[in-house]
Amino acid sequence: MADAAPTTPNRTLLRRQPNTAYRQREYLTEKEVERLIEAARKRGRNGPRDAAAILVAYRHGLRAAELCSLKWSQLDLRHGRMHVNRAKGGIESVHPLHGPELRALRQLQGSSPYVFVTEAGTPVTTAWFLRMVQRTGRAAKLPFPLRSYPFQCIRTCCDMQLGSSWRMMATIRGAWRIISVIETCRVPRGTPR
């Protein structure tokens, strides 16, 4: 009878280090987002589309999937409103659109039902958004690299901007399923007081 013992040694997995070991912080400042938008505007043939995608994601705290699935039927450019279908069980809501967003989105109007499309006319993917923000971050010479989490940095930056100024608190609480204002105060941990 053959020995049933395993031939490879039993190895334990290394413990994952805290996020601070991998990156300095988990958000972008408002100035860094502005640099990112400017760099996107100057980069390549699709600069206006890329800059608009970053601006809309930043201003409305959209996940990459929410941004990529955004359709023209969800936008009312005449009255400055955007219906946001949240992913991951979030609550749908209507967000106001302001001057820079309206101007950026009007430039993108075309025949596709989707707002953000490729040159072939197909909707962009979340992988596209990830790569585009990473490349734009390198072009903008941000103080730290945007590796695997750039859309989360942009989303958290939006949360911090809205939460620290106490504007649109009902929008944050309703759209992101935050039950009390106390939870909202805990979300932007890196906010200077």
C-alpha positions, 0 to 999 in steps of 0.5 A: 500500500502506498503512503498517502502523505502529501508530497508538498510541504504545508505552507501558510499564506502570508498575512496581508499587510494594512493598506498603509503599507501599500499606499500612502492614502486612499483618496485624491485631493481636489487639486489632484483630481483637477490635475487628473482631469487636465492631463486627461483633456490633453492626452490622446484623441479621446481627451474630452471623453476621458476628462468628462468621465473623470469629472462625472465620476468625481462629482457624483461618486460613481463606481466604474460600473455605474459610469460605464453603464450611464445612458443618455436617457438618464441625463436631462441636460436641459434641466441639469439632472442625472438619474443614477442607477447605483450598483451593489444595492445602492439606492437610485437617485437624481443628481444635479448637473452643474456648468462644467459637467454640462459642458463636458457632456454636451461635447460627447453627444452622439448616436449611441445610447451610452454616454461613454463609448469607444471609437467603434461605438461600443460602450466602454468597460470598467477595465477601460476606466481603470487603465485610463485613470492609471495612465492619466495619473502617470501623465499628471505626475501624481505623488503616488501611483494609481495602481489597482484602485483609482476609481475608489480613490476618485469615489472617496475623494467625492465623499470627502469633498461633500462630507467635509463641506456638509453639502448635499448630506441627504444625497450622500446618505440616501445614495450610499445607504448611510443611516446616520450623519455620524456614519458620514463623519466616519467615512472620510477618515483622512479629512484634516479637521 
